[in-house]
């Protein structure tokens, strides 16, 4: 039990990283967990409950009924609407078979992995860049419990760490991940020398989140075989008009099952049973919920992408830095007007301001202001002295 709790705590620590925005966490944290929970629920209903019940002849005893139920579940059933006649040809019956519902738990786990994958790519890139945003967030999240002296030392340490990262004008050498990052950023005209490599890579990660969410919505729409372009439109129309339950051929509750039983030598008896799949009631409602949830995740990811594009392309970086410095009274308009432009555009550059904006989405703005003030003081005290010596 202790090992299980320890393992769970480690998983929780991995999932509790805060080096992105809320829309990203909707994908790699909440949606991934939701899909895993659904997978566990469906697995429980399949293997600990009664996923199928078949209408058997009255003379069959209990063990024969259990055998028929198990065989039909493993062998697959096929769906024929109640008003239609059952095909006589075995090949036509096999074409109507429904053989995917046993795989739903695994499919849900695969979906969960796809939602988690972009966050892994971002964390690798983040770590290789030399700036571990999540570690900075965790350190500052604990500063509320620190005394002022320890807090000042923490800010000083992080200022020196960020200074080394901002000062590096060359791309870091490393393994295949770094080489891949270097190749990608070169083609996108985004390099560490230009000071915008993290920004470009984060926007690329955003596109991965959007592509994954939108792609899964489209695949669900095809899988649910809706008569509408968007499955949600049919669901909303059904609910508004009160026409009854959702009717999708993908999750029929009443199906048919064919099997043969060998008796005395080569003689076989063929049976066709009508079966009910109560688990499909849950599966259908689950996928209806997932369709709307994934649509919400896709919309949120698209919205935040445009939000970041507006901030990066149209946002005034110098104004953002001045706003934080003014909050703590460390900006003098007369003496610092030109210097702060050099500080923002020549020292922090696009990546530095982006990191500070990303930190402000995960920690208190006051703490971000203190960090900016530390960087500002460090720049004024050391950078300007160095330029004077030259």
C-alpha positions in Angstrom: 0.0 0.0 0.0 2.9 2.3 0.9 4.5 1.8 -2.5 1.2 2.5 -4.3 0.7 5.8 -2.4 4.3 6.7 -3.2 3.8 5.9 -6.9 0.6 7.9 -7.0 2.3 10.9 -5.3 5.0 10.8 -8.0 2.4 10.8 -10.8 0.6 13.7 -9.1 3.9 15.6 -9.0 4.4 15.1 -12.7 0.9 16.2 -13.5 1.1 19.3 -11.2 3.7 21.1 -13.3 2.9 24.7 -14.0 5.1 25.8 -16.9 2.3 26.6 -19.4 -1.2 28.2 -19.4 -4.6 27.0 -18.4 -5.6 25.9 -21.9 -2.5 23.7 -22.1 -3.4 22.1 -18.7 -6.9 21.5 -19.9 -5.3 19.2 -22.5 -2.4 17.5 -20.8 -3.8 17.3 -17.3 -7.6 17.5 -17.0 -8.4 15.8 -20.3 -5.7 13.1 -19.9 -7.0 12.3 -16.4 -10.6 12.3 -17.6 -9.8 9.8 -20.3 -8.0 7.5 -17.9 -10.9 7.7 -15.5 -13.4 6.8 -18.3 -11.1 3.9 -19.3 -11.1 2.6 -15.8 -14.9 2.9 -15.5 -15.5 1.1 -18.9 -13.0 -1.6 -17.9 -14.7 -2.1 -14.6 -18.1 -2.4 -16.3 -16.7 -4.9 -18.8 -14.8 -7.2 -16.6 -16.5 -6.9 -13.2 -20.1 -6.4 -14.3 -22.4 -7.9 -16.9 -21.6 -6.2 -20.2 -24.0 -8.4 -22.2 -27.2 -10.3 -21.6 -28.6 -12.6 -24.3 -32.2 -14.0 -24.7 -31.7 -17.7 -24.4 -34.1 -20.7 -24.8 -36.1 -21.5 -21.7 -34.7 -25.0 -21.5 -31.1 -23.8 -21.1 -29.6 -24.1 -17.6 -27.5 -21.3 -16.0 -24.1 -22.5 -17.1 -25.4 -22.6 -20.7 -26.7 -19.1 -20.5 -23.4 -17.9 -19.0 -21.5 -19.7 -21.8 -23.7 -18.0 -24.5 -23.2 -14.6 -22.9 -19.4 -15.0 -22.8 -19.2 -16.4 -26.3 -21.3 -13.6 -27.8 -19.2 -11.0 -25.9 -15.9 -12.4 -27.2 -17.1 -13.4 -30.7 -18.8 -10.0 -31.4 -22.4 -9.2 -32.2 -24.0 -7.5 -35.1 -26.6 -4.9 -35.4 -29.8 -5.1 -37.4 -32.6 -2.4 -36.8 -35.7 -3.9 -35.4 -37.8 -3.1 -38.5 -35.3 -4.7 -40.9 -35.1 -8.4 -41.8 -32.1 -10.4 -40.7 -29.8 -11.2 -43.7 -29.6 -14.9 -44.5 -26.1 -14.6 -45.9 -23.3 -15.1 -43.3 -21.0 -12.7 -45.1 -23.6 -9.9 -44.9 -24.0 -10.6 -41.2 -20.3 -10.4 -40.6 -20.2 -7.1 -42.3 -22.6 -5.8 -39.7 -20.5 -7.0 -36.8 -19.6 -4.6 -34.0 -16.2 -5.5 -32.8 -14.8 -2.3 -31.3 -16.5 -1.9 -27.9 -14.1 -4.3 -26.2 -11.3 -2.0 -27.3 -12.8 1.2 -25.9 -10.7 1.2 -22.7 -7.5 0.9 -24.7 -8.6 3.5 -27.2 -9.3 5.9 -24.3 -5.8 5.3 -22.9 -4.3 6.0 -26.4 -6.3 9.2 -26.6 -5.0 10.2 -23.1 -1.4 9.7 -24.3 -1.9 11.9 -27.3 -3.2 14.7 -25.0 -0.2 14.3 -22.8 2.4 14.1 -25.6 2.7 17.8 -26.4 3.5 18.6 -22.7 6.4 16.1 -22.8 7.8 17.8 -25.9 7.5 21.2 -24.2 9.2 20.0 -21.0 12.1 18.5 -22.9 12.5 21.8 -24.9 12.1 23.8 -21.7 14.7 21.8 -19.9 17.2 21.9 -22.8 16.8 25.7 -23.1 18.4 26.0 -19.6 15.4 27.7 -18.1 13.2 25.3 -16.1 10.0 27.4 -15.8 8.3 24.8 -13.6 11.1 24.8 -11.1 11.0 28.6 -10.9 7.2 28.5 -10.3 7.7 25.9 -7.6 10.3 27.9 -5.9 8.3 31.1 -5.9 5.1 29.2 -4.8 7.0 28.5 -1.6 8.1 32.0 -1.0 5.0 32.9 1.0 6.3 30.7 3.8 9.8 32.1 3.6 11.2 34.9 5.8 12.3 38.1 3.9 16.0 37.2 4.0 15.5 33.8 2.4 13.1 35.2 -0.1 15.7 37.9 -1.2 18.3 35.2 -1.5 16.0 33.2 -3.7 15.3 36.1 -6.0 19.0 36.9 -6.2 19.8 33.3 -7.1 17.1 33.2 -9.8 18.2 36.5 -11.2 21.8 35.2 -11.7 20.4 32.0 -13.2 18.2 33.9 -15.7 21.1 36.3 -16.4 23.3 33.5 -17.5 20.5 32.2 -19.8 19.8 35.7 -21.3 23.5 36.3 -21.7 24.1 33.2 -23.8 24.1 34.2 -27.4 24.8 30.8 -28.8 22.7 27.7 -29.1 23.5 24.9 -26.6 25.1 21.7 -27.9 23.5 18.5 -26.8 21.8 15.3 -27.9 19.2 14.5 -30.6 16.5 16.6 -28.9 18.7 19.7 -29.0 19.7 19.0 -32.6 16.0 18.6 -33.6 15.2 21.9 -31.8 18.1 23.6 -33.5 17.0 22.4 -36.9 13.4 23.4 -36.4 14.2 26.9 -35.1 16.7 27.6 -37.9 14.0 26.9 -40.5 11.6 29.1 -38.6 14.2 31.9 -38.3 14.0 31.5 -34.5 17.3 31.1 -32.8 18.8 31.7 -29.4 20.9 34.4 -30.9 17.7 36.2 -32.0 16.2 35.8 -28.5 12.9 34.3 -29.7 13.5 30.6 -29.8 11.3 29.7 -26.8 8.5 31.9 -28.1 8.5 30.1 -31.5 8.7 26.7 -29.9 5.9 27.4 -27.5 3.7 28.5 -30.4 4.6 25.3 -32.1 3.5 23.3 -29.0 0.3 25.3 -29.1 -0.3 24.1 -32.6 0.3 20.5 -31.4 -2.4 20.9 -28.7 -4.9 22.4 -31.2 -4.1 19.8 -33.9 -4.6 17.0 -31.4 -7.9 18.3 -29.9 -9.4 19.3 -33.3 -8.2 16.0 -34.8 -9.8 14.0 -32.1 -13.1 15.9 -32.4 -13.1 15.2 -36.2 -12.3 11.5 -35.6 -15.1 11.3 -33.0 -17.5 12.9 -35.5 -16.6 10.3 -38.1 -16.7 7.4 -35.6 -20.2 8.4 -34.3 -21.5 8.3 -37.8 -23.8 11.3 -37.5 -26.1 12.5 -40.2 -24.9 16.0 -39.5 -21.5 17.6 -40.2 -21.1 18.1 -36.5 -22.4 15.4 -34.2 -23.1 17.9 -31.4 -25.7 19.6 -33.6 -27.7 16.4 -33.7 -27.4 16.0 -30.0 -28.6 19.6 -29.3 -31.5 19.3 -31.7 -32.6 16.0 -30.1 -32.5 17.5 -26.7 -34.4 20.7 -27.8 -37.1 18.9 -29.6 -37.5 16.1 -27.0 -37.5 13.4 -29.7 -36.2 10.8 -27.2 -32.8 9.3 -26.7 -29.8 9.7 -28.9 -29.8 7.2 -31.8 -26.4 6.3 -33.0 -25.6 3.1 -34.8 -22.2 2.9 -33.1 -23.7 2.1 -29.7 -26.8 -0.1 -30.2 -28.2 -1.6 -27.1 -30.0 -4.5 -28.8 -27.9 -6.7 -31.1 -27.8 -10.3 -32.6 -25.3 -13.1 -32.0 -24.7 -16.2 -34.1 -22.7 -19.2 -32.9 -22.5 -22.9 -33.4 -22.3 -25.7 -30.8 -20.8 -29.0 -31.7 -22.7 -32.1 -30.5 -21.9 -35.8 -31.0 -19.2 -36.0 -33.6 -19.5 -33.6 -36.6 -23.1 -32.5 -35.9 -23.4 -28.8 -35.0 -26.4 -26.7 -33.9 -26.6 -23.1 -35.0 -28.1 -20.5 -32.7 -29.1 -16.9 -33.3 -29.7 -15.0 -30.0 -30.9 -11.5 -29.4 -28.6 -9.7 -26.9 -28.7 -6.5 -25.0 -25.5 -4.4 -24.3 -26.3 -2.2 -21.3 -22.7 -1.0 -21.4 -23.4 0.8 -24.6 -25.8 3.1 -22.8 -22.8 4.4 -20.8 -20.5 4.4 -23.8 -22.9 6.5 -25.8 -23.4 9.1 -23.0 -19.6 9.1 -22.4 -18.7 9.9 -26.0 -21.4 12.6 -26.2 -19.8 14.3 -23.2 -16.3 13.7 -24.7 -17.3 15.3 -28.0 -18.4 18.5 -26.3 -15.5 18.5 -23.9 -12.9 18.0 -26.6 -14.6 20.8 -28.6 -14.3 23.1 -25.6 -10.6 22.1 -25.2 -9.9 22.8 -28.9 -11.7 26.2 -28.7 -9.8 27.2 -25.6 -6.5 26.2 -27.2 -7.3 28.2 -30.3 -8.3 31.2 -28.2 -5.1 31.2 -26.1 -3.0 30.8 -29.3 -4.5 34.0 -30.7 -4.1 35.6 -27.3 -0.4 34.8 -27.2 0.0 35.9 -30.9 -1.5 39.3 -30.0 0.7 39.7 -27.0 3.9 38.6 -28.8 3.3 40.4 -32.1 1.4 43.5 -31.0 2.1 43.8 -27.3 4.6 46.4 -26.1 7.3 44.6 -24.2 8.8 47.8 -22.8 5.4 48.9 -21.5 4.9 45.5 -19.8 8.3 45.8 -18.0 7.7 49.4 -17.0 4.2 48.5 -15.6 5.8 46.0 -13.2 8.6 48.3 -12.2 6.2 51.1 -11.5 4.2 48.8 -9.2 7.1 48.7 -6.8 8.4 52.2 -7.5 11.6 51.3 -9.2 11.2 53.2 -12.5 12.2 56.8 -13.1 10.8 58.1 -16.3 13.5 60.8 -16.8 16.6 58.8 -16.1 15.5 55.3 -17.2 13.6 56.0 -20.4 16.3 55.0 -22.8 18.0 52.4 -20.6 14.8 50.4 -20.1 14.5 50.0 -23.9 18.0 48.5 -24.0 17.1 46.3 -21.0 13.9 45.0 -22.7 15.0 44.7 -26.3 18.7 44.0 -25.9 18.9 42.0 -22.7 15.5 40.3 -22.0 14.5 40.2 -25.6 11.4 38.3 -26.8 12.2 35.1 -24.8 12.9 36.9 -21.6 9.6 38.8 -21.6 7.8 35.7 -22.7 9.1 33.8 -19.7 8.0 36.6 -17.4 4.6 36.6 -18.9 4.3 32.9 -18.6 5.4 33.1 -14.9 2.7 35.7 -14.3 0.1 33.2 -15.4 1.2 30.7 -12.7 2.4 32.8 -9.7 1.6 36.1 -8.0 2.2 39.3 -10.1 3.9 40.9 -7.1 6.5 38.1 -7.1 7.0 38.6 -10.8 7.5 42.3 -10.2 10.2 41.5 -7.6 11.9 39.2 -10.1 11.8 41.9 -12.8 13.2 44.4 -10.3 16.0 42.0 -9.5 16.9 41.6 -13.2 16.6 45.4 -13.7 18.9 46.2 -10.7 21.4 43.5 -11.9 21.4 45.0 -15.4 21.9 48.5 -14.2 24.6 47.6 -11.7 26.7 45.3 -13.9 25.8 45.7 -17.6 26.2 49.4 -17.6 29.5 49.3 -15.7 30.8 46.8 -18.3 29.7 49.1 -21.2 31.4 52.1 -19.5 34.7 50.1 -19.1 34.6 49.3 -22.8 
